[in-house]
Amino acid sequence: MNLILKLIAGIVAGILVGLYVPLTGVELLYTVKEIIGQLLTFTIPLIILFFIASGIAGLPKGSNHLLGKTVGFAYGSTIIAGTLAFMLVSAIIPLFDGGLTFNAEVATPLSNLINLKIPPLMDVMTALASAFIFGIGISQLQLETLKKVSDQGRDIIDALLAKVIIPALPFYIAGVFAEMTVAGTVFETLQTFGVVLVAALVMHWLWLSVLYISTGVLLKRNPIELIKNMLPAYFTALGTMSSAATIPISLRASKANDVQEDVANFSVPLCATIHLSGSTITIVTCAMAVMFLSPSMDVPSLVDMLPFIMMLGVVMIAAPGAPGGAVMSALGLLTSMLGFNDSAVALMIALYLAQDSFGTACNVTGDGVIALWVDRFSKKAGS
């Protein structure tokens, strides 16, 4: 909640600076935004490299049957959620054509006072391939020293996010909105903000309804009872904005739904790391809205968007535990696969952070469905 308030303050401050501060002062804020953007671009491949490598290397041993089922259900849920979000946005957003607009190509007269370049060590796909090679190798060969290196690298990047980048985001957002104010596009953008956020929240609730109704019917359970037992986890996640911090409540809720204790103890903590269907819905929804409503950006078809959604399900493994971690992991894909520029990225960050607690709550509540299905198939297998 504190971060959301700071985000709102950054938006308001950026608009006020753009409206009332002399151009030199606006350029100072614009320069701060550019420096933060350079640091963010530098950090994205490191997030993917260390978090995915550490996550794969640390997968539990001796539970292959549970691991395969949990990963399969979690990844399938994420992909289906993202695909449905794409289809719904594709049907809804054109109805607002002409009434809403994003301008991701801001024609700004502002100059950067400090021309600082921080090129990343590698591109996103190199980081992703390296993470899988090293993560699988460390896990299979039991290389404890490299495991420690990947874990410590993850901790360094996590600290950088928590102590530097996340606190700097309000200034980054303020710079973007000051730039849009000077360019005269800010109020059109704000009008669109509310519509896109409401659309993302509605899709979260629709997705959870689909999950629990279909699971209840197929497993011959009462859907209302199932989701009622998961409500404490949902509301806890709204407050914590962290799937990991909600694990104790999620475990208790899953066991209340009669999931075997050993299955719940394994699948729920793992899903807190790898199952981010709510975050995927938000990122796909916001990304599609930005592309639909930006005249300079091409709108992809489902065939074009599927590779992005499938890759998104993979890089979500790298989502740090800090608020906004999921969108940080996705930024590399947004720029490399969808062609987002700095302004479009800033809009994505602002939109995502504004609903982060609801996306996390959707992730956590969906974990309860994954646990139910893993439990069902484990019983069938006689485990």
Salt bridges, closest charged atoms under 4 A:
GLU34 OE2 - LYS33 NZ 2.94
ASP151 OD2 - LYS147 NZ 2.50
ASP151 OD1 - ARG154 NH1 3.80
ASP155 OD1 - ARG154 NH2 3.15
GLU179 OE1 - LYS33 NZ 3.12
ASP258 OD2 - ARG221 NH2 3.69
GLU261 OE2 - LYS255 NZ 3.97
ASP367 OD1 - HIS275 ND1 2.75
ASP375 OD2 - LYS379 NZ 3.18
